[in-house]
């Protein structure tokens, strides 16, 4: 297997879709599990999703 076939091609559309859905899922989890339906709780969930999205982007850019 060559190095090129070992790497998967990065897809911006896939990354955006996964990031948005991660944010939605995290916000729903905060609202459902903690019964906190404030904007601050949703923002916290989206911040966690943003960190996960940045990690994924960094991983793809660093080739790991």
Biopython code that builds the backbone (N, CA, C, O; Angstrom):
import numpy as np
from Bio.PDB.StructureBuilder import StructureBuilder

atoms = [
    (1, "UNK", "N", (0.851, -1.175, 0.000)),
    (1, "UNK", "CA", (0.000, 0.000, 0.000)),
    (1, "UNK", "C", (0.896, 1.238, 0.000)),
    (1, "UNK", "O", (1.789, 1.360, 0.839)),
    (2, "UNK", "N", (0.665, 2.129, -0.915)),
    (2, "UNK", "CA", (1.474, 3.338, -0.989)),
    (2, "UNK", "C", (1.008, 4.345, 0.048)),
    (2, "UNK", "O", (-0.072, 4.207, 0.624)),
    (3, "UNK", "N", (1.832, 5.359, 0.280)),
    (3, "UNK", "CA", (1.482, 6.391, 1.263)),
    (3, "UNK", "C", (0.217, 7.132, 0.853)),
    (3, "UNK", "O", (-0.593, 7.496, 1.706)),
    (4, "UNK", "N", (0.043, 7.356, -0.433)),
    (4, "UNK", "CA", (-1.140, 8.076, -0.919)),
    (4, "UNK", "C", (-2.425, 7.297, -0.674)),
    (4, "UNK", "O", (-3.439, 7.891, -0.304)),
    (5, "UNK", "N", (-2.407, 6.002, -0.867)),
    (5, "UNK", "CA", (-3.620, 5.218, -0.647)),
    (5, "UNK", "C", (-3.879, 4.999, 0.836)),
    (5, "UNK", "O", (-5.013, 4.719, 1.225)),
    (6, "UNK", "N", (-2.843, 5.123, 1.679)),
    (6, "UNK", "CA", (-3.026, 4.953, 3.114)),
    (6, "UNK", "C", (-3.746, 6.151, 3.730)),
    (6, "UNK", "O", (-4.429, 6.016, 4.745)),
    (7, "UNK", "N", (-3.591, 7.317, 3.115)),
    (7, "UNK", "CA", (-4.244, 8.521, 3.621)),
    (7, "UNK", "C", (-5.629, 8.653, 3.008)),
    (7, "UNK", "O", (-5.836, 8.343, 1.834)),
    (8, "UNK", "N", (-6.558, 9.107, 3.804)),
    (8, "UNK", "CA", (-7.881, 9.395, 3.265)),
    (8, "UNK", "C", (-7.909, 10.866, 2.889)),
    (8, "UNK", "O", (-7.308, 11.704, 3.561)),
    (9, "UNK", "N", (-8.607, 11.165, 1.819)),
    (9, "UNK", "CA", (-8.678, 12.542, 1.352)),
    (9, "UNK", "C", (-9.594, 13.346, 2.267)),
    (9, "UNK", "O", (-10.682, 12.891, 2.619)),
    (10, "UNK", "N", (-9.152, 14.545, 2.651)),
    (10, "UNK", "CA", (-9.925, 15.409, 3.535)),
    (10, "UNK", "C", (-11.066, 16.048, 2.756)),
    (10, "UNK", "O", (-10.869, 16.583, 1.665)),
    (11, "UNK", "N", (-12.246, 15.984, 3.326)),
    (11, "UNK", "CA", (-13.427, 16.561, 2.694)),
    (11, "UNK", "C", (-13.974, 17.682, 3.575)),
    (11, "UNK", "O", (-14.419, 17.435, 4.696)),
    (12, "UNK", "N", (-13.940, 18.909, 3.068)),
    (12, "UNK", "CA", (-14.475, 20.039, 3.824)),
    (12, "UNK", "C", (-15.961, 19.860, 4.096)),
    (12, "UNK", "O", (-16.425, 20.156, 5.197)),
    (13, "UNK", "N", (-16.706, 19.386, 3.123)),
    (13, "UNK", "CA", (-18.152, 19.198, 3.295)),
    (13, "UNK", "C", (-18.430, 18.192, 4.404)),
    (13, "UNK", "O", (-19.310, 18.410, 5.237)),
    (14, "UNK", "N", (-17.690, 17.102, 4.417)),
    (14, "UNK", "CA", (-17.867, 16.084, 5.455)),
    (14, "UNK", "C", (-17.497, 16.655, 6.821)),
    (14, "UNK", "O", (-18.194, 16.412, 7.806)),
    (15, "UNK", "N", (-16.399, 17.416, 6.884)),
    (15, "UNK", "CA", (-15.954, 18.007, 8.136)),
    (15, "UNK", "C", (-17.002, 18.983, 8.681)),
    (15, "UNK", "O", (-17.308, 18.964, 9.873)),
    (16, "UNK", "N", (-17.543, 19.826, 7.819)),
    (16, "UNK", "CA", (-18.566, 20.790, 8.239)),
    (16, "UNK", "C", (-19.812, 20.061, 8.733)),
    (16, "UNK", "O", (-20.358, 20.398, 9.783)),
    (17, "UNK", "N", (-20.261, 19.062, 7.974)),
    (17, "UNK", "CA", (-21.454, 18.314, 8.367)),
    (17, "UNK", "C", (-21.257, 17.631, 9.718)),
    (17, "UNK", "O", (-22.124, 17.702, 10.589)),
    (18, "UNK", "N", (-20.126, 16.977, 9.887)),
    (18, "UNK", "CA", (-19.857, 16.295, 11.155)),
    (18, "UNK", "C", (-19.774, 17.291, 12.316)),
    (18, "UNK", "O", (-20.263, 17.015, 13.411)),
    (19, "UNK", "N", (-19.158, 18.440, 12.074)),
    (19, "UNK", "CA", (-19.026, 19.446, 13.119)),
    (19, "UNK", "C", (-20.380, 19.998, 13.545)),
    (19, "UNK", "O", (-20.648, 20.145, 14.737)),
    (20, "UNK", "N", (-21.226, 20.302, 12.579)),
    (20, "UNK", "CA", (-22.549, 20.832, 12.886)),
    (20, "UNK", "C", (-23.373, 19.802, 13.657)),
    (20, "UNK", "O", (-24.006, 20.132, 14.660)),
    (21, "UNK", "N", (-23.364, 18.563, 13.190)),
    (21, "UNK", "CA", (-24.140, 17.528, 13.874)),
    (21, "UNK", "C", (-23.596, 17.240, 15.262)),
    (21, "UNK", "O", (-24.369, 16.948, 16.173)),
    (22, "UNK", "N", (-22.299, 17.315, 15.442)),
    (22, "UNK", "CA", (-21.728, 17.129, 16.771)),
    (22, "UNK", "C", (-22.214, 18.227, 17.709)),
    (22, "UNK", "O", (-22.526, 17.963, 18.870)),
    (23, "UNK", "N", (-22.278, 19.451, 17.208)),
    (23, "UNK", "CA", (-22.786, 20.556, 18.009)),
    (23, "UNK", "C", (-24.245, 20.375, 18.385)),
    (23, "UNK", "O", (-24.629, 20.614, 19.530)),
    (24, "UNK", "N", (-25.052, 19.958, 17.435)),
    (24, "UNK", "CA", (-26.474, 19.722, 17.695)),
    (24, "UNK", "C", (-26.648, 18.606, 18.723)),
    (24, "UNK", "O", (-27.425, 18.740, 19.669)),
    (25, "UNK", "N", (-25.924, 17.509, 18.533)),
    (25, "UNK", "CA", (-26.030, 16.386, 19.471)),
    (25, "UNK", "C", (-25.572, 16.780, 20.871)),
    (25, "UNK", "O", (-26.193, 16.391, 21.860)),
    (26, "UNK", "N", (-24.499, 17.543, 20.958)),
    (26, "UNK", "CA", (-24.005, 17.969, 22.265)),
    (26, "UNK", "C", (-25.006, 18.900, 22.949)),
    (26, "UNK", "O", (-25.244, 18.779, 24.151)),
    (27, "UNK", "N", (-25.586, 19.819, 22.195)),
    (27, "UNK", "CA", (-26.580, 20.735, 22.768)),
    (27, "UNK", "C", (-27.810, 19.973, 23.248)),
    (27, "UNK", "O", (-28.332, 20.254, 24.326)),
    (28, "UNK", "N", (-28.271, 19.019, 22.463)),
    (28, "UNK", "CA", (-29.418, 18.213, 22.873)),
    (28, "UNK", "C", (-29.105, 17.394, 24.122)),
    (28, "UNK", "O", (-29.952, 17.244, 25.003)),
    (29, "UNK", "N", (-27.896, 16.873, 24.190)),
    (29, "UNK", "CA", (-27.503, 16.099, 25.363)),
    (29, "UNK", "C", (-27.518, 16.972, 26.610)),
    (29, "UNK", "O", (-27.983, 16.534, 27.662)),
    (30, "UNK", "N", (-27.021, 18.192, 26.509)),
    (30, "UNK", "CA", (-27.020, 19.097, 27.655)),
    (30, "UNK", "C", (-28.443, 19.401, 28.090)),
    (30, "UNK", "O", (-28.745, 19.378, 29.283)),
    (31, "UNK", "N", (-29.313, 19.682, 27.144)),
    (31, "UNK", "CA", (-30.697, 20.025, 27.464)),
    (31, "UNK", "C", (-31.444, 18.828, 28.052)),
    (31, "UNK", "O", (-32.168, 18.973, 29.038)),
    (32, "UNK", "N", (-31.275, 17.658, 27.459)),
    (32, "UNK", "CA", (-32.016, 16.476, 27.899)),
    (32, "UNK", "C", (-31.474, 15.917, 29.214)),
    (32, "UNK", "O", (-32.244, 15.629, 30.130)),
    (33, "UNK", "N", (-30.172, 15.765, 29.310)),
    (33, "UNK", "CA", (-29.584, 15.118, 30.474)),
    (33, "UNK", "C", (-29.593, 16.037, 31.694)),
    (33, "UNK", "O", (-29.915, 15.596, 32.797)),
    (34, "UNK", "N", (-29.244, 17.304, 31.508)),
    (34, "UNK", "CA", (-29.142, 18.202, 32.655)),
    (34, "UNK", "C", (-30.401, 19.004, 32.895)),
    (34, "UNK", "O", (-30.521, 19.668, 33.924)),
    (35, "UNK", "N", (-31.338, 18.957, 31.972)),
    (35, "UNK", "CA", (-32.579, 19.726, 32.067)),
    (35, "UNK", "C", (-32.307, 21.230, 32.178)),
    (35, "UNK", "O", (-33.067, 21.974, 32.797)),
    (36, "UNK", "N", (-31.213, 21.645, 31.564)),
    (36, "UNK", "CA", (-30.868, 23.060, 31.522)),
    (36, "UNK", "C", (-31.127, 23.532, 30.100)),
    (36, "UNK", "O", (-30.463, 23.087, 29.164)),
    (37, "UNK", "N", (-32.068, 24.412, 29.939)),
    (37, "UNK", "CA", (-32.410, 24.846, 28.583)),
    (37, "UNK", "C", (-32.044, 26.313, 28.376)),
    (37, "UNK", "O", (-32.827, 27.081, 27.818)),
    (38, "UNK", "N", (-30.864, 26.693, 28.823)),
    (38, "UNK", "CA", (-30.432, 28.074, 28.658)),
    (38, "UNK", "C", (-29.490, 28.202, 27.471)),
    (38, "UNK", "O", (-28.904, 27.226, 27.004)),
    (39, "UNK", "N", (-29.366, 29.412, 27.009)),
    (39, "UNK", "CA", (-28.461, 29.693, 25.905)),
    (39, "UNK", "C", (-27.017, 29.416, 26.316)),
    (39, "UNK", "O", (-26.207, 28.979, 25.498)),
    (40, "UNK", "N", (-26.701, 29.671, 27.576)),
    (40, "UNK", "CA", (-25.344, 29.431, 28.066)),
    (40, "UNK", "C", (-24.995, 27.937, 28.003)),
    (40, "UNK", "O", (-23.871, 27.577, 27.651)),
    (41, "UNK", "N", (-25.948, 27.078, 28.342)),
    (41, "UNK", "CA", (-25.700, 25.635, 28.276)),
    (41, "UNK", "C", (-25.497, 25.185, 26.840)),
    (41, "UNK", "O", (-24.609, 24.379, 26.562)),
    (42, "UNK", "N", (-26.308, 25.696, 25.927)),
    (42, "UNK", "CA", (-26.155, 25.342, 24.510)),
    (42, "UNK", "C", (-24.822, 25.852, 23.969)),
    (42, "UNK", "O", (-24.164, 25.162, 23.191)),
    (43, "UNK", "N", (-24.424, 27.047, 24.374)),
    (43, "UNK", "CA", (-23.141, 27.594, 23.936)),
    (43, "UNK", "C", (-21.980, 26.735, 24.431)),
    (43, "UNK", "O", (-20.998, 26.537, 23.715)),
    (44, "UNK", "N", (-22.095, 26.232, 25.645)),
    (44, "UNK", "CA", (-21.065, 25.346, 26.189)),
    (44, "UNK", "C", (-20.955, 24.068, 25.360)),
    (44, "UNK", "O", (-19.855, 23.596, 25.075)),
    (45, "UNK", "N", (-22.097, 23.519, 24.979)),
    (45, "UNK", "CA", (-22.101, 22.309, 24.161)),
    (45, "UNK", "C", (-21.487, 22.577, 22.792)),
    (45, "UNK", "O", (-20.710, 21.765, 22.289)),
    (46, "UNK", "N", (-21.830, 23.712, 22.187)),
    (46, "UNK", "CA", (-21.256, 24.041, 20.882)),
    (46, "UNK", "C", (-19.753, 24.317, 20.985)),
    (46, "UNK", "O", (-19.007, 24.034, 20.048)),
    (47, "UNK", "N", (-19.308, 24.866, 22.116)),
    (47, "UNK", "CA", (-17.872, 25.078, 22.314)),
    (47, "UNK", "C", (-17.136, 23.741, 22.354)),
    (47, "UNK", "O", (-16.049, 23.605, 21.791)),
    (48, "UNK", "N", (-17.731, 22.762, 23.018)),
    (48, "UNK", "CA", (-17.130, 21.424, 23.048)),
    (48, "UNK", "C", (-17.072, 20.837, 21.640)),
    (48, "UNK", "O", (-16.085, 20.205, 21.262)),
    (49, "UNK", "N", (-18.133, 21.050, 20.871)),
    (49, "UNK", "CA", (-18.147, 20.559, 19.492)),
    (49, "UNK", "C", (-17.096, 21.279, 18.649)),
    (49, "UNK", "O", (-16.467, 20.668, 17.785)),
    (50, "UNK", "N", (-16.906, 22.565, 18.895)),
    (50, "UNK", "CA", (-15.894, 23.324, 18.143)),
    (50, "UNK", "C", (-14.492, 22.803, 18.443)),
    (50, "UNK", "O", (-13.653, 22.710, 17.547)),
    (51, "UNK", "N", (-14.245, 22.467, 19.695)),
    (51, "UNK", "CA", (-12.942, 21.904, 20.054)),
    (51, "UNK", "C", (-12.726, 20.566, 19.350)),
    (51, "UNK", "O", (-11.633, 20.290, 18.854)),
    (52, "UNK", "N", (-13.759, 19.746, 19.307)),
    (52, "UNK", "CA", (-13.655, 18.457, 18.600)),
    (52, "UNK", "C", (-13.419, 18.678, 17.108)),
    (52, "UNK", "O", (-12.644, 17.949, 16.489)),
    (53, "UNK", "N", (-14.078, 19.672, 16.532)),
    (53, "UNK", "CA", (-13.901, 19.959, 15.102)),
    (53, "UNK", "C", (-12.477, 20.437, 14.817)),
    (53, "UNK", "O", (-11.873, 20.041, 13.820)),
    (54, "UNK", "N", (-11.949, 21.281, 15.687)),
    (54, "UNK", "CA", (-10.573, 21.751, 15.510)),
    (54, "UNK", "C", (-9.581, 20.605, 15.636)),
    (54, "UNK", "O", (-8.588, 20.555, 14.910)),
    (55, "UNK", "N", (-9.848, 19.685, 16.555)),
    (55, "UNK", "CA", (-8.977, 18.519, 16.713)),
    (55, "UNK", "C", (-8.962, 17.682, 15.442)),
    (55, "UNK", "O", (-7.909, 17.226, 14.996)),
    (56, "UNK", "N", (-10.149, 17.486, 14.863)),
    (56, "UNK", "CA", (-10.246, 16.703, 13.640)),
    (56, "UNK", "C", (-9.521, 17.394, 12.487)),
    (56, "UNK", "O", (-8.823, 16.747, 11.707)),
    (57, "UNK", "N", (-9.690, 18.706, 12.387)),
    (57, "UNK", "CA", (-9.010, 19.470, 11.339)),
    (57, "UNK", "C", (-7.496, 19.402, 11.513)),
    (57, "UNK", "O", (-6.766, 19.200, 10.543)),
    (58, "UNK", "N", (-7.028, 19.568, 12.736)),
    (58, "UNK", "CA", (-5.589, 19.502, 13.003)),
    (58, "UNK", "C", (-5.039, 18.123, 12.673)),
    (58, "UNK", "O", (-3.956, 17.996, 12.102)),
    (59, "UNK", "N", (-5.788, 17.098, 13.034)),
    (59, "UNK", "CA", (-5.359, 15.722, 12.752)),
    (59, "UNK", "C", (-5.238, 15.498, 11.237)),
    (59, "UNK", "O", (-4.286, 14.872, 10.770)),
    (60, "UNK", "N", (-6.204, 16.009, 10.484)),
    (60, "UNK", "CA", (-6.169, 15.843, 9.021)),
    (60, "UNK", "C", (-5.015, 16.630, 8.415)),
    (60, "UNK", "O", (-4.351, 16.159, 7.492)),
    (61, "UNK", "N", (-4.784, 17.815, 8.932)),
    (61, "UNK", "CA", (-3.710, 18.670, 8.381)),
    (61, "UNK", "C", (-2.331, 18.147, 8.725)),
    (61, "UNK", "O", (-1.397, 18.297, 7.939)),
    (62, "UNK", "N", (-2.192, 17.531, 9.896)),
    (62, "UNK", "CA", (-0.900, 16.995, 10.294)),
    (62, "UNK", "C", (-0.636, 15.615, 9.722)),
    (62, "UNK", "O", (0.471, 15.087, 9.834)),
    (63, "UNK", "N", (-1.659, 15.034, 9.109)),
    (63, "UNK", "CA", (-1.501, 13.745, 8.466)),
    (63, "UNK", "C", (-1.456, 12.571, 9.413)),
    (63, "UNK", "O", (-0.807, 11.565, 9.126)),
    (64, "UNK", "N", (-2.134, 12.684, 10.532)),
    (64, "UNK", "CA", (-2.123, 11.580, 11.501)),
    (64, "UNK", "C", (-3.470, 10.977, 11.665)),
    (64, "UNK", "O", (-3.635, 10.037, 12.442)),
]
sb = StructureBuilder()
sb.init_structure("model")
sb.init_model(0)
sb.init_chain("A")
sb.init_seg("    ")
for serial, (resi, resn, name, xyz) in enumerate(atoms, 1):
    if name == "N":
        sb.init_residue(resn, " ", resi, " ")
    sb.init_atom(name, np.array(xyz, "f"), 0.0, 1.0, " ", f" {name:<3s}", serial, name[0])
structure = sb.get_structure()
